[in-house]
Amino acid sequence: MTNFTRVGDSGALAGAATDIAIEQLGFYSLTAVRTGSGILKLINWSTGGPGAVARNSDSDDQAGEVSAIAVARNRNLTVTAVRDGSGDLLLISWNDGIGSGPISRLKDTHGKAGAASIVTIVPGPPKTAADLVTAVRAGNGSLKLINWALDNATGTITRLGDSDDQAGAVSLIAVSVPSPNVVLTAVRAGNGKLKLISWGFSEDGKNISRLGDSDDQAGGVSEIAMAGLVTAVRAGNGSLKLISWSLSPDGTQIQRLHDSDNHAGAATCICISRLGDARYVTAVRAGNGSLKLISWDVDPNSGIIQRTGDSDDKAGAVSDVALAVPSGNNITTAVRAGNGTLKLITWRMED
């Protein structure tokens, strides 16, 4: 049985926030949020200690209006991907102070990407020159992947290539990098069903090729999150469901393995992170409106999924949830609390 111990939280150290994203920086965490005034703000936090969470620094007024936020870290820099005030995709590189120092804006991609209404970003596959990959819902409603190179000395972000018109209409997007040369997107397709699509990349990062997809192996969904080869979705009945998948070595074959069946109840604001070969954690807004963490073991060979424990009633009402990739058994959640403000909560997970 897995137990979750609530270690500490940030109390009233942050104001109103929506569109919350979080990145783990070892002993520290960085949140990127849309403030009450509608602008992007980054905040550094100390989250690795045994008690209360401490606020270290923030980006103040270095960014403008946004309406969607995603964050990734590569080459020792943080990069935010946002939908800017004009409705376009904008990437901004930051010196993040490694979680404790000042946060400084470096460069951005203004004018290098078009309209986007859903925004995700991940570090690129190791075997390509693409340091970052964005997967977005483009202005025509279709899925588009764009590769970017990041100069760690200056923060300059260079567009390398994109997937053009190789995918159709989508209304939800999640993305992961399950192998050194393949990116996997999980989308809600035009028919409302979950579809996984695998993508291959040229070594120079300039070409993206669609390799395969999951076709009709999954049903209707209204939320999607993904870590590795596991998707966490809000199924047609409103409940949380985990689905494990296999991917062939060449990335062309995607096969559904197992799912969590009815081992979780109603959920929204679904997030998932991976702790190792077998352990995954989901953070959700449960049916009663409160935050709940659930631990799962997924057999790396068979894909069989087993629920091992949860956080029970140790957290209150939330309306937005973000989950950092855990550092050991230490987990950080960033939520929009019942009063509409940003709150970080740290947890210790033990078997």
N, C-alpha and C positions, 0 to 999 in steps of 0.2 A: 504494500500500500504506500502510495506517495503522499507526503504531507507538504503543505505549503504554509510557511510561517511569514506573517507580515512583519517586516523589519522596521520600516519607517516610511515617512512621506514628506512632501514638500510644504505641507500646510498651506498658508496663504501667501506664498512667495511669488505667485504669478497671477496675472489678471485674466480677463475673458479671452477665450481661444476656441477656434474651430480648425478643421483640416489639419489635425495633429499628426506629425511624423516624428520618429525617434531613431537615433543611431547610437550604438554602444561604442564607447571609446575606452575600453578597459575598465579602470576604476571609475570612469566618468561616463556621463550620457549627454548627448546633444539633442535638444528638441527643436523642430522647425514648425511654426504655427502661423495661422492667420489670426492676427490680434483683433480686438474689438473694433478697431478703426479700419480693419480690412487689409493691413499691410503684413508683409512677411517679417517674422522675427525669429532669430536663432538664439537659443539660450543654452549655456553650459551648466551642468550640474555635477556635483559630487554624489555618486549613488552607490559606491562600493563599501561604505562604512557600516558600522553596526547600529547606527541610530538614524536621526533625522537626515533628510536630504538637504544639501546646501546649494544655493544658487551662486554661481561663480562669476558669470559675465554674460553679456548679450550683445546683439548686433545693433541695438538702438534703432536709428532711422536710416540704415544703409540700404534698405530695399523698399520697393513700392507696393502697390496694390496687387493682390493675388486672389485667385479663387480655387486653386488646387495646388497641393504640395506633395512632393516626394523627395527623398534624400538618400544619397549613397556616399560612400567614402572609398577613395582609391588614390594611390600615389601620395599618401599622407595629406590629402586635401579633402574637404567636404564639398560636395556639389549638390545644390538644390535644383530640382526640376519643378517648374511652376507654370501655371496658366496665368499670364500676366494681365494687366488691366485692359489690354487690347484683345484678349482672347487667344493670344499666341503662346506656343511653347517657348519658355525661356530657361536656359541653364545658367546658374551663377556659381562660380567657384569661390571658396572661402578658405582662409587660414583660420582653422577652428581653435587654435590655442591648445590643442590636444586635450580639450575638455576643461582646462583650468585657467588658461590665459585669455587675453583679449581675442575677440572675433573680428576679422577684417575681410571686407569684400575685395576680391581680386579682379576677375574678368567675367564677362557674360557673353551670350550668344545672340544678342539682339539682332533681329533681321535674318537669322540663319535657319529658322524653322517657322512653319505656318501655324494655322489655327489648330487648337487641341482642346478637347473637353474632358478627357480622362488622361492622367499623367502618371507614369511609373518609371523608375530608373533602377538599374543594377550595375555593379562592376561588370565589365565585359569578360568573355571567356579568356582564360589565360593564354591560349595558343593563337591569339590574334592581336593586332595592333589597336583594337578597339578597347579603350580603357573604360568606357561607359556605354551602356545601351539604354535608350529610352524606348518604351512601348506605349503608344498613345492612340487615342481615338482622334483621327484627323478630322479636318473640317468637313469632309464628305461622309463622315460617320464610319469609315473603315479603319481597321487596325493598321498601324504603320510603325515599324521599327527603324530607329536611326542610330548609327554608330558614331561615337565621338572619341577623339584623342584628347588627352589632358596633359599639359605640360606642368610638371610638379614644381618647376622653378618659378614660373610666372603666373600659373593658373589659367593660361590661355586654353580655350576649348575649341577644337577644330572639328567640323563636321566631315566625316569620312564617306558615308554612303547610307542608303536606306533600302527598305524592302519594296518600295514602289507600290504597285497594285496587286500584290500576291495574296492579299487576304480581304475578306468582305466586311460587312457591317458587324459592329460589336457594341455592346452597351456596358460591359464590365471587363476589366483586364487585371491579371496578375502575372508576374514573371519570375522565373528562377533560372539559375545556371547549373544544371545537374551534371555537366561533364565539361572537360576542358575546351571543347570546340562546338558546343551546342547550347543554344538558349531555348527555353521552353516558355511559351505563353499559354495561359489558361484564360479563356474568354467566355463571355455570354454571347453566343452567336445570334444572328438575326432571328432564328427560330426560338430564342429564349433558353436554349440548352447549353450546357457546359461543353466546351470543345478545347482540347489541348492541341497546340500546333508547335512543331519543332522546327528550328532554324539553324542553318549552318552558315559559317562566316569564312571569307577568304583571309589569308594570313595578314594581308595589308588592311583588313577591316573595311574595304571599299565595296565589297559585294556581300549581300545577304540572300540566301536561297532557302525557300520553303522546302523542308525535307519530308514531312509527313504530318498526319493529324489523327485524332482519336475517333473521327467520324461520329457515329451515333451511339457511343458506349456510355453516355451519361444523359441524365434527364434535365428538367428545368431547374434553374437556380436563380436566386435574387441577390446573392453576395458570393464573392470568390476571394480566397487567399491561398497562397501556395508557398511551400518550402521544400526544396529538393524535388522529389517525385511524389509528394503528397499534397493533395488539394484539400482545403477546408471550405465548405460551401454552406450556404443557407439553402436547404433543399425546398422542394415544392410545398412541403407541409410546414415550412417555417422553422424546422429544427436544424441543428448543426450536424453535418455529416462529413467525415473524413473519407477520402478515397485514395488508395495507393495505386501507383502505376509503374510499369516497367518501360524502359526505353532501350531499343537495340543499340549496339555499339556505334553503328553508323548514323543513328538518329532518325531513321526512316520509319521505324515501327513503334507505335505507342499502344500498350496493352493495359487495360484495366485489370487489377489484381483482386483487391478486396475493399470493403468499406466498413465503417463503424456501425452500420445498421442503426438500431434505435437506442444507442448507448449515450445519447446526449439529447437534451430538450431544446426548447425554443431559444433562438439566439439571433442577435444582430451585431453589427460592428465587429465582425469576425477577423481575427488576426491569428497567424501561426508562425512559430519559429522552431528551428531544429537545433538540438543540443549535441547530436552525435549520430552514429550509424542508426540507432534505433529509437531514441527518445525525441519526442516532439511535445510542444506546449501550445495550447490555444488559449487566447484571451478573448472573451466575448462579453457582450451585454446580454445577460440572461433574460428569461421571460419575465422576471419580476423587476427588470430595469437596472439590476445591480451588476457590478463587475464580477466575473468568475474566471478563474484559471483552471484548466484541465490538462492533466498530463496523459500522454499516450505512448505506448510502445508499438512500433511498427517493425515487424521482422524484415530485415534487409533483403532476405531471399524470397520468402513467400508473399510478403506484403500484408500478412495477417495483422490486424489492428486490435489492440487491447487497451481499454481505459484503465489507468492505474491509480488515479486520485484526482482531487480537485480542492479548490480553496474555500469551498463552502460559503459562508456568509461573512467573510472577513473584510469585505469592501462594500461601499454604498452605491448609490445611484450614479450612473454615468450615461452620457449621450454620444461619446466618441471614445475610441480605444486605439492605442498604438502599443506595440510590443517590441522591445529591443531583442536582438539576437543575444541569447543569454551568455554570460561570462561564467563558465563553470556551472554551478547550481544557483548562481545569483541572477535574479530576473528583475527587470525594471519595466513597469507599465506606465504609460503616460495617458491620462484620461481627461475628458471634459467632465468635471464633477457636476453634481446636481445644481450648483449655483452658477454654472456656466464658465467657471474658471479652469485653467490648466492645473492639474495635480499629478505629480509623480509619486508612485508607490513602489517600494522595493520589497522583494520577496526572497526567501530562502526555500529551496525545494530539496527535500530529503526523502529517500526511500527507507 
